[in-house]
C-alpha cells in the first residue's frame, strides 16, 4: 500500500493508518503497537536578552506551533519549506522582540502543552533543549527545573555559552541539576562549532560523559551569517578531536544532509537526529546510515510531533526492529534511561 505524503492540514494526517481524531477533534495516535517513542528535540518558550517571562506551567487550549496546524504539509520536503514567507516572518518576530515579554505564540510553548501533545502522539519521554547567551538568559534553569518537576516524562540538557564567565563551573552546576548534556546552536549563539572556546567545552563534556547536541547545518530561513555559522564543514574538527565526547547532529545536517551522513559513517561518536528532514532523507537514514545511532526529534514547538513521527513510521514500514530503534531504543541507550 502506498501511503500519502502530502496533506491539507495537520488533521489530514488521519489519512495515515496510525492517527485519528479524538472526541475533542484533536489528532491522536490510535495504534497501540507503535511506541514507546522518545523525542530528543523540544523547546519551551525561549528568552535571550531578558529573564524568561512566559508562565511555562500554564495549559492553553491550543499550541500555536510555528508551522500552524491549518497549513498544508508536504513530508517530502525539508519541514520549513512548508512555511510561507509570512509564516517565517511571524516566527522570527516571536523568537526575537516578542521574547522580551510573555505574549505571542511563545506563550503557548509550555510544559502542559508539550506533555499533552506527547500523550496524544504516544511519546513517552522528551528532551528539552535550552539555548543561552553568555549573560541575561536563563533558559537552562527553566528547562532543568521543568525536567525535575516532570521527571516521569521530561529530561533536559543544559546550555553553556562558550564565552560565558566561569563556563566550567556553569557546566558542573547544570550537571548537578540533572543535565544530560548541552545544546549548542551556532547561528543563535553566534559561535562556530569549531571555535576554540567551544572545543574546550566539548572536551569538558566528554570528561563528564555529557552529550553535545548541536543544531547542525543551514536551514535556509536564518540570516546569511547564521547559514554560514551552521555549515557542516565546521563540525568535523571538534568531532575528530574529541573521540570521548558524543555528538548529536540535530536535524541531521538540515540542508546539508549528505555531509552529516558522511560524518556519522566516519566517526563512531556521531549520532543523527531526524527533526525537519524530508521523508526522502529519513528513508535514506534507514537504508544508508548506522541506524543504531539515529534518534527521533520533532523540534516542538516549531512543529507538531506527529509530523516527524509520521515520517519515521512511513520510512520503517516492514522494518519493526529499525522502527523501534529510531523511535525509542537508541534514545534509551544514549540517555541511559532503560526500557
Phi, psi and omega in degrees: 000130177274123182268146179291155177230000178236134188223150183282339181193177177301316183293340178290350174297349175294350173288346172277150187290350187264352187235153175210180176260138175284174177299334179273003180079022179258149179288128181222152172287130182245005184250106183292344180283345178275132177113171004291163181235139171246144178240109185268012183216089175223161179223147161269172179307126184258146175223135189248321186245016175205156178302147179303137182235352177287138174282097186284359178259003183268135175268129176251152184300323179223146171273128176270088177292155179290334164263102186301150185295340181279349186281150172294148183233124174247110181289345186279356181240163173302138196305320184287353174290348174278356182264132174285164176304326179293321178293318179298319179296320180293317179293327177296317176298319183293327182272350183248264189291332177290342179291353176286344182221188186266005187260180179095186178301324184297341178298336181267002183269070191242169180300307182295328176292320176296312183297322178299316181287331171301309182299320182290334184259000179082022181269121182277324185216142176230152178251126176274136182238093177283157177226122183238152170272174180296329181222164172077306184288147180226039183295325179296320179300317180295314183293317180294323176293321178297317179295321178297320184276346181231050191293344179281347184230330189244137168244164179218145165267169172260188175208118177235115178289136181303335181259012176288144177292133179065046185302318182294320178295321177297317180300314180295323178296319179290323176300317180294339178268004175106007180298129179274349181176198176230150174260132176238133181227095186307315186284333177279315182275354177060043178222123177296152182299332182262016176302144184301313180293323178296320180295325175295323179293321178298321178298317177300320179297316179299321179296334182256006182059038175260141182277145170256116178254111181264142151290128187229120174098152178287138180262346176093347180248357178275164177301164183303320178298318178297320178298322177294312183297332183273002183302132185296336181297341180276356187266339188291317183304309179295329176297312182294325182285341188233067182296341179275353181259132176271127180246130173253123180270098180298141182067010180048043177087001179052239183279001174243053183301316183300319180293321178292319178300320179295323177296321179294323178293327188274329188235124182288350178264015181249129174244157178243139178243141200269350192303138176078341183298150178291158176302322178302315182285329173296321175298321178294324175301317180296323186268329193244343184266174166279100187289355173280354179232044175232134180230152180276141171214152182252333190064035172300137011263014174300320185223151171292138184296340179297335181294310181290322178297319180301317181299318180290320179297318178294315185291338183251016176304129181079004180232068187298326181293317179292320178302311181296322180297311184288321183282332185215305194299319180296317179296320178300319179290318181298318183269353179057053182249356180077180182268000000 
